[in-house]
Amino acid sequence: MSRTWFLGSLILFLLLAGLVALRGTLVALAIPLLLYLLYGLWFGPNDVRLEVQRDLSAERVAPQTPVKVRVTITNRGDDLEELALEDVIDPVLTVQDGSNHHLISLSKNKGFVFEYTMSGPRGGFPLETVHVEAGDHLGVLRTIQDVRTFGQLFVFPTVARLKQVPIRPRRTRVYAGTIPARVGGTGIEFFGVREYQDGDSPRHINWRVSARSAENLYANEFQQERVADVGIVLDGRERSNLFIGRHSLFEHSVLAAASLADTFLARGDRVGLLVYSRYLQWTWPGYGKLQRERILHALSRAMPGVSQIFDGLQYLPTRMFPPESQIVLVSPLVEDDYSTLIQLRARGYQVLVVSPDPVTFEEDHLPRRTAEYSNSEIRLAARVIRMERSLMLKRIQRAGIQVMDWNVAQPFDQAARRAFARQIQAGSRL
């Protein structure tokens, strides 16, 4: 409306100036402007009422998966000579086919449909606004409004299902599962020998031990297998993650956390997720497919950040995790994280550390030669830093903490299979 007021003020000024000065040229100069204004007032939009419906081919997809968007616009107001439409999307999303911008004319009670295809990285993207600008062909009147709609696109991290992750927390839950519970009962692993009781299967009688007793029979007892409480901690601190151009070590950590959560939930464990970043993002523990959706939604929105409070792992809220449960930390690790991991172990938690290797990641993405350092100097520096990291990981392992050192150049499922194969075969205690 500012243009209309400006034209009206200019026309009034010219008319008054012409009448006061008795100069017809000023009055004649106001006539085309007056006609221009009258055209806009006559053909400009008075009542802009649009109905918008947006349909997505999929609302939950993997990164960079094309999603087809169909937008239907229906005009319930006056005829619109010129209508500019923009389906507002997040800047990180890329339009691959079609367009989300259109300039059309739309009559009353008529509709317009446009389609486009977009894709994007991991994240949660609201699709809630269609920006509308309506006016006449000469641009005298311009009405701007945002039509609110409902829609959301979730780009989940890729999930690689693992066959088995060998964990053995000190305390398990009462439901049957796959984790040895250190309690005798029904199971498949031998636990001990006890006196034969009514109801025991004759197949469980240990005849070798029973032969030593003239009065009693003895039966084999097996170790019960139950589900466990698992807390996954995703380290989102910028000081522990690396960002080189468009490459981020944090994205690999998110992928590992998603795969681990999916594996634990698939075998019946109760899983919770804590994103340790600029603030704490906590997903309450739960079971099954619904909990899988909650965790994937949380991981799709997880972002690294800087926080003076959560700069170190010493502020990890351990009270969120049940006592003597399993904690899985997905983190590249820094030197001062060692003391926190030792404290977790001392409090009775079983700890598994999945550590994406920042040294190899940075070495792979750095240029072979820079203006300040030669190729040999870069290799020497990487070798020194790798030795320091190897010593830190060995110290953590000597404290009874299982560590998976992951070279992110390998797919996570392949690296995990190799790292856990020896523990699974030997049935080692973490």
C-alpha positions in Angstrom: 0.0 0.0 0.0 3.0 2.4 0.3 3.1 2.8 -3.5 -0.6 3.7 -3.6 -0.1 6.3 -0.9 2.9 7.7 -2.7 1.1 8.0 -6.0 -1.9 9.6 -4.3 0.3 12.1 -2.5 2.2 12.9 -5.7 -1.0 13.5 -7.7 -2.5 15.7 -5.0 0.7 17.7 -4.8 0.7 18.2 -8.6 -2.9 19.3 -8.7 -2.5 21.7 -5.8 0.7 23.1 -7.2 -1.0 23.6 -10.6 -4.0 25.3 -9.1 -2.0 27.6 -6.9 0.5 28.5 -9.6 -2.1 28.5 -12.3 0.1 26.3 -14.5 -1.8 23.7 -16.6 1.4 21.7 -17.3 1.4 20.6 -13.7 -2.2 19.5 -13.8 -1.6 17.7 -17.2 1.4 15.9 -15.6 -0.9 14.6 -12.9 -3.4 13.1 -15.3 -1.4 10.0 -16.5 -0.4 9.3 -12.9 -4.1 9.5 -11.9 -5.0 7.0 -14.7 -2.2 4.7 -13.6 -3.6 4.8 -10.0 -7.2 4.3 -11.1 -6.1 1.2 -13.1 -4.5 -0.3 -10.1 -7.4 0.4 -7.9 -9.8 -1.1 -10.4 -7.9 -4.2 -11.3 -5.9 -4.7 -8.2 -6.7 -7.5 -5.7 -9.3 -6.6 -3.0 -10.0 -10.0 -1.4 -7.1 -12.5 -1.5 -8.3 -15.9 -0.2 -6.3 -18.9 -1.2 -6.6 -22.5 -0.1 -3.3 -24.5 -0.2 -2.8 -28.2 -0.1 0.6 -29.8 -0.2 1.2 -33.5 -0.8 4.6 -35.3 -0.4 5.5 -38.6 -2.1 7.3 -39.5 1.2 7.7 -37.9 4.6 10.5 -40.0 5.9 13.4 -40.7 3.6 17.2 -41.3 3.5 19.7 -38.5 2.8 19.6 -37.2 -0.8 16.6 -39.2 -1.7 14.3 -37.4 -4.2 10.9 -36.4 -2.8 8.1 -35.3 -5.1 6.1 -32.3 -3.9 2.6 -31.5 -5.3 1.0 -28.1 -4.3 -2.6 -27.3 -5.1 -3.7 -23.6 -5.0 -7.4 -22.8 -5.1 -8.7 -19.1 -5.3 -11.7 -18.5 -3.2 -11.5 -14.7 -3.5 -11.6 -12.2 -6.4 -9.9 -12.7 -9.8 -6.1 -12.2 -9.5 -4.4 -10.7 -12.5 -0.9 -11.5 -11.3 -0.1 -14.0 -8.6 3.4 -14.9 -7.5 3.7 -18.2 -5.6 6.7 -19.6 -3.6 6.6 -22.8 -1.7 9.1 -21.9 1.1 11.6 -24.6 1.8 14.8 -24.8 3.8 17.9 -23.4 2.0 19.8 -26.7 2.5 17.2 -28.5 0.4 17.9 -28.7 -3.3 15.2 -28.5 -6.0 16.2 -31.1 -8.6 13.3 -31.0 -11.0 10.6 -28.4 -11.6 10.3 -25.2 -9.6 8.8 -24.0 -6.3 8.4 -20.5 -7.8 5.5 -19.6 -10.2 3.9 -16.5 -11.6 0.3 -16.9 -12.9 -3.1 -15.4 -13.3 -5.9 -17.1 -11.3 -9.6 -16.5 -11.7 -12.1 -16.9 -8.9 -12.9 -20.5 -7.8 -10.1 -21.8 -10.2 -7.2 -23.9 -9.2 -3.5 -24.2 -10.1 -1.3 -27.2 -9.5 2.5 -27.4 -9.6 5.0 -30.1 -8.8 8.7 -30.2 -8.1 11.3 -32.7 -6.8 13.6 -31.9 -4.0 16.3 -33.7 -1.9 18.5 -32.8 1.0 20.8 -33.9 3.8 19.9 -35.4 7.2 17.5 -33.1 9.1 14.0 -32.3 10.0 12.5 -29.7 7.7 9.1 -28.0 8.3 7.0 -27.2 5.2 4.5 -24.8 6.6 4.4 -21.6 4.4 3.5 -20.7 0.9 4.5 -17.1 0.2 2.0 -15.2 -1.9 2.2 -11.8 -3.7 -0.9 -10.7 -5.6 -1.2 -7.5 -7.7 -2.2 -6.0 -11.0 -0.1 -6.1 -14.2 1.2 -2.6 -13.8 2.2 -3.3 -10.2 0.3 -0.5 -8.6 -1.2 -2.5 -5.8 0.6 -5.4 -4.2 -0.8 -7.7 -1.5 1.7 -9.9 0.3 0.8 -12.7 2.7 2.0 -16.1 3.9 -0.5 -18.9 3.7 0.1 -21.4 6.5 0.0 -25.1 5.7 1.0 -28.2 7.5 3.8 -30.5 6.4 7.2 -31.8 7.4 10.0 -33.8 5.8 12.3 -35.9 7.9 15.5 -37.1 6.4 16.7 -39.9 8.6 20.3 -41.1 8.8 21.1 -44.3 7.0 20.6 -47.3 9.2 23.0 -50.3 8.8 21.6 -53.3 10.7 24.3 -55.1 12.7 24.0 -58.8 13.4 25.2 -58.6 17.0 26.8 -56.2 19.4 28.4 -58.0 22.4 27.3 -56.2 25.5 27.0 -57.6 29.0 25.7 -55.2 31.6 25.7 -56.1 35.2 22.0 -55.8 35.6 19.3 -56.9 33.2 15.5 -56.6 33.1 13.0 -59.3 33.8 12.0 -59.9 30.2 13.5 -62.7 28.0 16.2 -61.5 25.6 19.7 -62.2 24.4 21.9 -60.8 27.2 23.3 -63.3 29.7 21.8 -62.4 33.1 24.3 -64.1 35.5 21.2 -65.9 36.9 20.4 -69.6 36.7 17.3 -70.7 34.8 16.3 -71.6 31.3 18.9 -70.8 28.6 21.5 -72.3 26.4 24.8 -71.5 28.2 25.9 -73.7 31.0 25.7 -71.9 34.4 26.2 -74.6 37.1 24.9 -77.8 38.7 22.2 -78.1 41.4 20.1 -80.8 43.0 17.4 -82.2 40.7 14.0 -80.8 41.5 10.5 -81.9 40.6 9.6 -80.5 37.2 13.1 -80.5 35.8 13.6 -82.2 32.5 15.3 -85.6 32.6 17.5 -84.4 29.8 19.1 -81.9 32.1 20.3 -84.6 34.6 24.1 -84.5 34.9 24.7 -88.3 35.2 28.5 -87.9 35.8 27.9 -85.8 39.0 24.9 -87.8 40.1 27.0 -91.0 39.9 29.1 -89.6 42.8 26.1 -89.5 45.1 24.2 -92.5 46.3 21.0 -90.5 47.3 20.6 -87.4 45.1 20.3 -86.6 41.5 21.9 -83.4 40.1 20.8 -81.4 37.1 22.5 -78.8 34.9 21.5 -75.2 35.3 21.7 -72.8 32.4 22.1 -69.1 32.4 19.1 -67.0 31.7 19.1 -64.5 28.9 17.2 -61.3 29.2 16.9 -57.8 27.7 19.0 -54.9 29.0 18.9 -51.2 29.5 21.1 -49.4 26.9 21.8 -45.7 26.9 23.4 -44.3 23.7 25.3 -41.0 24.1 26.0 -39.1 20.9 28.9 -36.6 21.3 28.0 -33.4 19.5 30.7 -31.2 20.9 32.4 -29.2 18.3 35.7 -29.5 20.1 35.7 -33.3 19.6 34.3 -33.3 16.0 36.0 -32.2 12.8 34.5 -30.2 10.0 36.5 -30.0 6.7 34.5 -28.2 4.0 31.3 -30.1 3.4 32.6 -33.1 5.3 31.7 -33.6 8.9 32.9 -36.3 11.3 29.7 -35.8 13.3 27.6 -37.2 10.4 29.5 -40.5 10.8 28.8 -40.5 14.5 25.1 -40.0 13.8 25.1 -43.0 11.4 26.8 -45.2 14.0 24.3 -44.1 16.7 21.3 -44.9 14.4 22.7 -48.4 13.5 23.4 -49.3 17.2 20.0 -48.1 18.3 18.3 -50.1 15.6 20.3 -53.3 16.5 19.5 -53.0 20.2 15.8 -52.4 19.6 15.6 -55.2 17.1 16.6 -57.7 19.8 14.3 -56.4 22.4 16.4 -54.1 24.6 15.2 -50.9 26.1 17.1 -48.0 24.5 17.4 -44.3 25.3 19.3 -41.6 23.4 21.2 -38.6 24.8 22.6 -36.0 22.3 25.4 -34.3 24.2 25.8 -31.0 22.3 25.0 -27.3 22.9 22.2 -28.6 25.1 21.0 -32.0 26.2 18.5 -33.7 23.9 17.1 -36.7 25.8 14.9 -39.4 24.3 13.3 -41.5 27.1 14.1 -45.2 27.0 11.6 -47.4 25.3 11.0 -50.6 23.2 10.1 -51.5 19.7 9.3 -49.8 16.5 7.8 -46.7 18.1 11.0 -46.1 20.0 13.0 -46.5 16.8 10.9 -43.8 15.2 11.5 -41.5 18.2 15.3 -42.0 18.1 15.5 -41.5 14.3 13.5 -38.3 14.7 15.9 -37.1 17.4 19.0 -38.1 15.3 17.6 -36.3 12.2 17.5 -33.0 14.2 20.8 -33.6 16.1 23.3 -30.8 15.4 26.8 -30.2 16.8 27.3 -27.1 18.9 29.5 -25.2 21.5 28.5 -25.0 25.1 30.5 -23.7 28.1 28.6 -26.0 30.4 28.8 -29.2 28.3 32.3 -28.6 27.0 33.5 -31.8 28.8 32.0 -35.2 29.5 32.2 -34.6 33.2 28.8 -33.1 33.2 27.2 -36.2 31.6 23.9 -36.7 33.5 24.4 -40.3 34.6 21.3 -40.3 36.7 19.3 -40.6 33.5 20.7 -44.1 33.0 19.6 -47.0 35.2 22.3 -48.2 37.7 24.6 -50.9 36.3 23.2 -50.6 32.8 25.0 -50.4 29.5 26.2 -47.1 28.2 27.3 -46.8 24.6 29.3 -43.6 23.8 29.7 -42.6 20.2 32.5 -40.0 20.2 35.8 -39.2 18.5 37.1 -38.5 22.1 39.5 -35.9 23.4 42.2 -36.3 26.0 40.3 -35.2 29.1 37.4 -37.7 28.4 39.5 -40.5 29.9 38.8 -39.5 33.5 35.0 -39.4 32.9 35.0 -42.9 31.3 36.9 -44.3 34.3 34.3 -42.7 36.7 31.5 -44.3 34.7 33.2 -47.7 35.0 33.7 -47.2 38.7 30.0 -46.5 39.2 29.1 -49.9 37.9 28.2 -49.0 34.3 29.4 -51.2 31.4 30.8 -48.9 28.8 31.2 -49.4 25.1 33.0 -46.6 23.2 32.5 -46.4 19.4 35.1 -43.8 18.3 35.2 -42.5 14.7 38.9 -41.9 14.0 39.5 -38.1 13.5 43.1 -38.5 12.5 42.4 -40.7 9.4 39.4 -38.5 8.6 41.4 -35.3 8.6 44.3 -36.9 6.8 42.0 -38.2 4.0 40.4 -34.8 3.4 43.4 -32.5 3.7 45.2 -31.5 0.5 48.3 -33.5 -0.2 50.4 -30.3 -0.1 49.9 -26.9 1.4 51.8 -23.6 1.2 53.2 -24.1 4.8 53.7 -27.8 5.1 55.0 -30.5 2.7 53.5 -33.9 2.2 56.1 -35.6 4.4 55.5 -33.1 7.3 51.8 -33.8 7.2 52.4 -37.6 7.3 54.8 -37.1 10.2 52.3 -35.0 12.2 49.5 -37.5 11.5 51.7 -40.3 12.7 52.5 -38.6 16.0 48.8 -37.7 16.7 47.8 -41.3 15.8 50.3 -42.7 18.3 48.9 -40.4 21.0 45.3 -41.5 20.2 46.4 -45.2 20.2 47.9 -44.8 23.7 44.7 -43.1 25.0 42.5 -45.9 23.6 44.8 -48.6 25.2 44.5 -46.9 28.6 40.7 -46.9 28.2 40.7 -50.6 27.3 42.9 -51.5 30.3 40.2 -50.0 32.5 37.7 -52.6 31.3 36.0 -50.5 28.7 35.4 -51.9 25.2 36.6 -49.6 22.4 35.8 -49.8 18.7 38.3 -47.6 16.8 36.4 -46.9 13.5 38.1 -45.7 10.4 35.2 -43.9 8.8 36.5 -44.7 5.3 35.0 -48.2 5.9 31.2 -48.7 6.1 30.1 -48.9 9.8 28.5 -52.4 9.5 31.7 -53.9 8.0 33.9 -52.2 10.6 31.7 -53.3 13.5 31.5 -56.8 12.3 35.3 -57.1 12.3 35.7 -55.3 15.6 33.1 -57.4 17.5 33.8 -60.8 15.8 36.5 -61.8 18.3 34.4 -60.8 21.4 31.4 -62.6 20.1 33.3 -65.9 19.4 35.1 -65.8 22.7 32.1 -64.6 24.7 34.4 -62.1 26.4 33.1 -59.9 29.2 33.1 -56.2 28.5 
